[in-house]
Amino acid sequence: MGQWLDIWLATRHAIRPATRRIYTQLVRDYLRPGLGNVALAEPTIGRVQAMFTSLLRANASRVRPLSATTLQRIREVLRAALNGGIRRGLITSNPARWVELPSPRRPRAVVWTEARVAMWRATGERPPVAVWTAEQTAAFLRHAGSHPLHAVFHVAALTGLRRGEVLGLRWCDLDLAGASLTVTHQIQERNGRAVICLPKSAASGRAVSLDRGTVALLVRLRSAQRREGGGTADGWVFARENGSHWSPSYVSHTFRRLIEKADLPPVRFHDLRHGAATLSLAAGNDLKTVQALLGHASIVLTADTYTSVLPSLAQACAEATASLVRRAGYDRGRKICRSGAMPPRQGRRRAVGHGPRFIRAGGTLGRTHGGPSADSQINKAHRQRP
């Protein structure tokens, strides 16, 4: 099994370098120790399940227990490798297909409301994924206004570009007259070195529209670079004084440091992407527009991940829903107290023959609680006949 995993990784030419690095780590740390010495044709469902059970039990002693998502990724790598063995005719079945594991839960982005901020200040508790409100985003951008990376933070917060996509922008990728940019490259770090690579997926290579304020900011940035002797068409939009691009890790470190100085609740740089999607939804844009903004191949991913809403938008949705029901006649003929509760039921007539009404032995309807008699109702009905 260990030999086959090495062959399978070496012959996978269609995966991205970052994905290959993850696969290699999972094989080295988990699959080789658990199944590396087993013959390729021997692993059964029970044997594979036993390996994952041992990983789950080892979580009790781990400083950082393996999450359900990591366990699923280990299974996916093993399943893909065994499927490769089936295609080569080396084995006939894939036991990894039937392994039972805890279901992972995708963390939802939540907004730093006043209550959450108060809890964080008192206890240090913070959500796994959190986004700023529009006011908090504006406060950070004002605080970072004089920093050399201010334009990086501005573009990321308003367009939802990934960190590598922002840093990988060149002036030839921008159409300032048409107020748009095109994502063609990204900058990532591998083994401590920044490398230039293609976008994450085909959908990630997208065109993004820019607002007037962002265009004006980029125009000023280009003018400043030209005065300093840079700003060529193939040069980096966000560059150091020597013209080289910024390091992704330095940008993230600076971002965290500026948040602390601004005394704002913590978010990751990638959470600016979540925040841009949330703010776009709050501005009234639909999911299809947000999907195109973020470069998702499927709108399902957009809906599942980036549909956290700001409190003001949630309140507006609740009021709109209640207003729709009220317009349909829910409050028609109903008197609502100032407190919002219905008034007590007083003096309401009951239908004949129900509740306290009864039939006397003589065959006539009696009455109780002061309601109208059956005889009076019959006489009234006769008077109304034509």
C-alpha positions, -999 to 999 in steps of 0.1 A, spaced: 0 0 0 28 24 8 45 18 -25 13 22 -44 5 55 -26 39 69 -38 33 58 -74 -2 72 -73 10 106 -61 38 107 -86 15 100 -115 -12 126 -106 -4 154 -130 -38 173 -130 -38 184 -94 -26 218 -82 7 221 -62 -11 231 -31 -34 201 -34 -4 178 -40 12 192 -8 -18 184 12 -21 148 -2 15 142 5 12 153 41 -19 131 47 -2 101 32 30 106 52 13 114 86 -17 90 85 -20 65 56 16 52 56 17 46 94 -17 29 93 -17 9 61 17 13 45 29 -23 52 -4 -39 41 -5 -56 7 -25 -36 -18 -50 -64 -24 -54 -72 13 -71 -42 30 -107 -50 40 -134 -27 51 -127 -38 87 -90 -31 84 -95 3 70 -122 11 95 -99 0 123 -73 25 111 -97 54 113 -110 42 147 -75 44 160 -71 79 147 -103 89 165 -92 73 198 -58 91 195 -77 124 195 -80 121 233 -42 126 237 -36 151 208 -30 187 216 -49 195 184 -74 167 177 -81 157 142 -113 174 130 -141 156 111 -130 175 80 -95 162 82 -106 126 87 -128 130 56 -99 143 36 -78 113 47 -105 90 35 -109 109 2 -72 105 -5 -73 68 3 -104 63 -18 -89 81 -48 -57 61 -45 -76 28 -44 -98 39 -73 -65 44 -92 -56 8 -84 -89 -4 -97 -83 15 -130 -49 -2 -133 -64 -36 -127 -45 -41 -94 -75 -45 -72 -112 -51 -78 -129 -32 -49 -125 -1 -28 -130 -7 9 -125 30 17 -159 36 1 -177 21 30 -158 36 60 -181 54 85 -168 87 99 -182 117 117 -199 141 94 -180 174 91 -198 207 96 -188 237 75 -183 267 98 -207 295 90 -195 330 91 -211 350 119 -212 388 123 -194 406 152 -225 420 168 -223 440 200 -232 410 221 -204 389 206 -179 417 209 -188 420 246 -184 383 251 -150 383 234 -137 412 255 -149 395 287 -138 359 280 -117 359 249 -142 336 231 -143 340 194 -162 323 165 -142 301 141 -153 323 112 -164 359 119 -169 390 98 -171 427 106 -201 449 102 -200 477 77 -191 501 106 -163 479 118 -149 475 83 -150 513 78 -133 518 112 -104 495 102 -99 511 68 -98 545 84 -72 533 109 -50 518 82 -54 548 59 -18 559 61 -3 524 60 15 513 27 -8 482 26 -40 503 29 -49 498 -7 -45 460 -4 -69 459 25 -94 483 7 -95 461 -24 -98 429 -5 -126 442 18 -147 455 -11 -141 430 -39 -138 397 -20 -105 388 -37 -84 361 -20 -51 372 -5 -31 357 -33 -54 372 -59 -50 407 -46 -12 405 -43 -10 389 -78 -27 419 -96 -6 436 -123 -14 469 -139 -22 452 -171 -50 433 -153 -68 466 -145 -91 486 -167 -95 517 -147 -114 534 -175 -139 506 -176 -138 503 -137 -129 466 -137 -101 441 -130 -93 406 -142 -79 379 -120 -52 361 -139 -26 351 -113 -21 347 -76 8 347 -52 12 318 -27 38 308 -2 54 273 -5 81 263 19 86 299 30 89 312 -5 64 333 -25 56 318 -59 34 330 -88 8 305 -99 -26 304 -118 -59 311 -101 -74 284 -78 -99 272 -104 -112 281 -138 -141 301 -122 -115 320 -101 -102 336 -133 -129 362 -134 -136 399 -141 -146 420 -111 -163 454 -113 -149 483 -92 -167 512 -75 -157 548 -82 -139 551 -48 -117 521 -55 -109 533 -90 -99 567 -76 -77 550 -50 -60 529 -77 -55 559 -99 -37 577 -71 -16 546 -64 -6 544 -101 4 581 -102 25 577 -70 43 547 -85 50 565 -117 65 595 -98 88 570 -80 99 554 -113 76 523 -113 41 515 -123 48 497 -156 21 478 -174 36 444 -163 44 457 -128 27 447 -96 -2 469 -85 7 465 -49 45 466 -48 73 475 -24 95 504 -30 119 482 -50 90 471 -73 87 435 -59 54 421 -47 45 419 -10 49 386 9 15 369 17 26 361 52 38 396 59 5 410 47 -14 387 71 9 395 100 5 433 94 -33 428 91 -35 412 126 -12 438 141 -33 467 128 -65 451 141 -50 449 176 -40 486 174 -75 496 162 -90 476 191 -114 458 168 -127 422 172 -103 397 155 -108 384 120 -85 366 95 -74 382 63 -95 356 44 -125 367 65 -125 400 45 -137 378 16 -166 365 38 -173 401 48 -174 413 12 -199 387 4 -220 396 34 -219 433 27 -228 426 -9 -259 407 2 -268 434 27 -266 459 -2 -294 440 -20 -273 420 -45 -286 385 -53 -267 352 -48 -258 349 -85 -241 383 -84 -222 373 -52 -212 340 -68 -196 359 -98 -179 383 -74 -162 355 -55 -155 333 -85 -174 302 -73 -181 275 -98 -214 266 -80 -240 288 -65 -245 261 -39 -211 268 -23 -220 305 -22 -253 298 -5 -238 274 20 -208 295 30 -214 332 25 -251 337 35 -245 351 69 -263 384 71 -259 416 90 -283 423 119 -299 452 100 -306 430 70 -320 402 91 -343 427 109 -354 441 75 -362 405 63 -382 398 94 -402 430 90 -408 423 53 -421 388 60 -445 400 88 -457 429 66 -465 404 38 -487 384 62 -504 415 75 -512 427 40 -528 393 33 -555 401 60 -540 387 92 -549 419 112 -582 425 94 -609 429 121 -584 423 149 -578 449 176 -541 448 187 -532 461 221 -503 486 224 -483 458 240 -487 437 209 -510 411 226 -545 403 216 -573 419 238 -591 395 261 -621 377 247 -651 396 262 -687 394 252 -681 371 222 -711 351 212 -709 314 208 -725 295 180 -759 279 187 -757 244 200 -720 246 211 -704 251 245 -728 259 273 -760 256 252 -782 226 257 -815 210 245 -843 209 270 -866 180 274 -893 198 256 -873 201 225 -864 238 226 -829 252 229 -820 266 263 -792 291 270 -768 300 297 -743 328 304 -768 355 292 -765 346 255 -796 351 232 -822 324 233 -829 301 204 -865 314 201 -853 350 196 -828 339 169 -856 320 150 -879 350 152 -852 373 139 -845 349 110 -883 349 101 -884 387 101 -854 389 77 -871 365 51 -885 382 20 
